[in-house]
Amino acid sequence: MASPSIIFSLSLLLVLCTLPKATHAGLILTLVNNCPYTIWPAIQPNAGHPVLERGGFALHTLTHRSFPAPTTHWSGRVWARTGCTYAKGHFSCATGDCGGRLECEGLGGAAPATLAQFTLHHGHADFSSYGVSLVDGFNIPMTVTPHEGKGQCPVVGCRVDLLATCPHGLKYYAPDGHVMGCKSGCTAFGTDELCCRNHFNSPQTCHASSYSAFFKHACPATVTYAHDNPSLMHECSSPRELKVIFCH
């Protein structure tokens, strides 16, 4: 007759073998602040999609924040607000401000701001598309890094701090006189041609400019005007994590 210990071991093995296999956790979004100062990331969904993490929060230097992405189709953008202050009970940011709120709750940010753009869970292979846009100008270096995805999953973005080399006509100044951003040609001058509006709102009539060329030369793996190369939005199949890194 088998001893009680052997019977227990066999029973435990049987239970473990009949347990359902662990499933892989869903896609994780991670925001990393490598800047030597606090930033205030913001997240805006496209119309019809839920707000993530209430739309914004503070992220101290050399810290990160991870949270689950939606498990179904979602699209939106992420950016960093800089130079944020509380004064007389009012919250405001020098760049990327979303109506004076800490939690943007779906509101967009003021230009200039470096943007990460995402479309998650689409297509036949659970694609996540992502890219970094300087169409609304630049305020902080940013890259997007996918992990454990299949297919076309490059690291993209802009590692260079463009504030020092920003052309004079594009510089965006904070109230204290510091350069806090680099405006796009559209933001700086507002013409239909530079903004790709009206007659210029098509791939045939919207072209690169000397202003977008400044951004493209410094950061070739970014979108720099409205009808820039669409292949710059990469499709990565079933990544485990998408990591947005601010500063390098």
N, C-alpha and C positions, 0 to 999 in steps of 0.2 A: 504494500500500500504506500502511495506517495506521501512524503512528509507534508505538514501544513505549509511550510515555507515554499516548497515546490509548487503546491497547488495555488498559493497566492501569486507567485511569480507568473505562472501560466495564465491565471485570471487577469492579471494586470496587462500582460502582453495582448491577450484577446481584446481587452477594452481599448488599448491604444490602437490596435489594428482596425478596429471598427469605427474610430472617431473620424469625422470628415476631415479631409485634407485642408490644411490652412490655405487660404486664398491670398493672393498678393494684394497688398494695400493699394489704394488708388493713387492717382497722380498727386504729387506734393509740389506746392509752390514755395520757394524759399527766397527771401529777400535778405541780402547781406550788405552791411554797411562797413566798407573798408576805408571810408573817409576819416580824417582826423577830427571830425566834428559830428554832432547830431544832425540827422536828416529826418524828414517827415514823409515817408513814402505814401503815395496815394494810388488808389485803384478805382478805375471807372469802367463799369460794364457797358457794352453796347446795348442798344434798346432791346428790351424784352428779356435780359439776362439778370441774374441776381447780383446784388452788391456783395463783395467779399470783404471780410474783416471790417465791416462798417465803413469801408472806403478810405481809411487812413489812420495813421498812428505815428508815434515817435519811435525812432530807431537809433539808439545811442552808438557812438563810435565803437567799431570792432565787435559788434553784436549782430545777430541774425534773428529772423522770425520765419518759422515754417508753418504752413497751414494747408489743409486739404483743398485741392481744386474741386470744382463741381464734377460729378461723375457722369454728367451728360454734356451735350454741346454747350460751349460757352465762349464768348469773345469779349475782349476789352483791352484796356491799356493800363500800364503801370508807369509811374514817374516818381521823382523825388522832389519834394519841396525843400528849399534851402532858406536860411536866414529867417526862420520863423521866431516870432516873439509873442509873449502875452503882455499887453499893455492896457491898463485900465479895464481889465476884464475882457479885452478883445484879442482874439488870436488872428495873426496875419503872417504871411510869408513873403519874402522878397521875390522868390521865383516859384512858379507852379501853384500859386494860391488858388484855393477852390472856394471862393466866396467867404473867406474869413472863418473857415471851420477846421477843427482838428480832424473830425471824421467827415469825409467828403460826401458820404451817403449818395453816391451816384453822380455828383457834380464833376464837371471837367476842370482842368487847371489852366491858369493863365500862361501864355507864352512869354518868354522862351522857356522851353523845357525839353529835355531829352526823353523820348517815349519808347517803352517796350510795348509791342503790340502782339496779342495772342489770339489764336482761334483754336480751341481745344476740342478734342473728341469729334472729329469729322472724317468723312471719307470711309473707304472700305477697310482701312487698316488702322483704325483708331489714331488718325494723324493728329499731331499738335503742330500748328504752324506758329512761327514766331519771327520777329524781326525787331530791329531798333531803328527808330525814325528820328531824323533831324529836320523834318519838314516844318516843325514848329520851333526850330532853333535848338540851342544847346544850353544846359545849365550845369551838367555834372557828367563825368564819365560813367558809362553803363555798358555792361555786356550781359548776354543771356547764354547760359550754359545748360544744355540738356544732359541728363544722365540715364544710362541704360536703355536708350532708345535704339531703334533699328532704322536703317536707311540713311537719308540725308539729315545728319544731326550736327552741323558745325556750331562752333562758338562764334557768335556774331556781336557786333556793337562797336562802341567807340571807347577805347582805353585812354585816349589822349585828352588832356585838359586844354580845351580850346580857348579858355578865357584870356590867356596871355597872348595868343596870336590872332584873336578875333579882329577883323578889319574895323577901322574906326567907326564907320557908318552903321555897323551892326552891333556895337557894344551896348549892353543894357546895364544901366547903373542903379544901384540901390540908393536910397535917400542919403546915406552917409558918403556917397561918392565912390564906393567900391564897385568894380565891374563884377556883376553877379550872373550875367548871362550873355549869350551871343545870339542875336536875333537872326531869323531867316530873312531873305530878301522880301518875302511877302509881309512878314510882321513889321519890318522896318519901313517899307515904302508903300505897301498896300495896293499895288497896281494889279489889274486883271491878269496881265502877262506873268508876273512873278507869282501870283496866287493861283494860277491856272483856273481862273473863273471865266464864266460866260463863253465867249468865242474860243478861249484858250483851254477850255475844260475837256480835252480829249488827248489821247496818246499822240495824235498827229500834230496838234497845235501847242501842247504843253511840253516845253523843252527845258533842259538844264540852262542855268544862268551862271554868270561869274560868281554870284553869291553861293549858289548850290555847289559850284565847283570847289570853292574853298572847303566846304564840309566834306565833299567826296574825296578830295585829295588827302585830307587828314584821316578820314575814317571811311575807307572804301566799302566796308561791310555794313553800310547803313543806307536807308532810304533818305534821299536829300531833297526831292521835290515830288509833287503829287503823283506824277505818272512815271516815276523812276522805275527801274527794272523790276517787274513783279516777281522774278525768281529770287529776289532778296528776302522774300517771306518763305522760310524753309519749312518743309514738311518732314517731321520726325515721327516715326511710328511707335506708339506706346512707350514713351519715355516714363521712367519711374519718378523723375524729378525735373523741374525746370527752375534753374537758379538764376536770379537777377542779382548781379553784383554791381554795387555802386563804388566807384574809385578802385584803383589797382596799385 
